[in-house]
Amino acid sequence: MPAVKFGFFADPDRTRYCYLRLRRLKKAIADMNVLDGVAAHLEAAVESGASPRDKLAAIERQIERLRVTSTSIWHQAPAPDVLAAALFGASKRAAGVLGELFSPVPTAAALGPAVSNWMDAGGLTLFNRLPSGTAFDRVGFHKTAFSALRIVGVAIKNHVSEIDDVLEAMKPFARFTQSIQLALTPAVAAEYLTACATGTGRWDGGALARRLQPLGVGLLMVEGDAVSQAVLPKTRAIDGESLNALMAAFGTRV
């Protein structure tokens, strides 16, 4: 029996393992070079000259061995998570298809245009300037005659070490927004899960979501020009005092 099952009805674009979209995962494991990288990362026993099908079978057998080994970081972890995390581990040392699989970027600034376009497509008008000290990199508002004012703040980060700090920094600003979002690449989100697993000795694919949800913070995945919602934010009403303070800080009226 194969070790990795994705589920017949799994949505290939909404379903993510280690923050890699299922559609991209399935496409990646059809590539011989990708399979070689994953097999090496997992130390799977692959015979010389093995076909792609045989290589994948060897990877699946190794995943199953790791999942049933009590001392393994992968003990009882979902098999697709193990495969996707192995893809991520292999991608950090690779170029080409494998190296680009988790959409890494050199700086957070590279994510800015995609996030701005996502906000614009959602009907949000970006504030031209942000007051000093704000935890957000983008703040947008939307108001019509028949709906309440909507203000969304987005923090854009490109390093795992910045995540906990920015989540703490956003707390005082929550009352000034209807919702707040953290924008990351799948590479940074996967690195966060990897760091958590290293610290605890066990893989936990929900570690980042559970860090965000009590704070009401949504998670945006940025993959090139595409931005998608991976964790929904908590929405809240903005009281009049907070709204007036926000408008004063931004030096504008809406």
GIMO-V571920 format. One record per helix or strand. SS is the DSSP state (hx for helix, st for strand). FROM is the first residue (numbers start at 1). TO is the last residue. If there is no record, write none. Layout:
ss = (SS | SS)
from = (FROM | FROM)
to = (TO | TO)
This chain:
ss = (st | st | hx | hx | hx | hx | hx | hx | st | st | st | hx | st | hx | hx | st | st | hx)
from = (16 | 20 | 22 | 32 | 52 | 79 | 96 | 109 | 125 | 138 | 150 | 160 | 179 | 186 | 207 | 217 | 226 | 240)
to = (17 | 21 | 28 | 42 | 68 | 91 | 99 | 121 | 126 | 142 | 156 | 176 | 184 | 200 | 213 | 223 | 231 | 250)
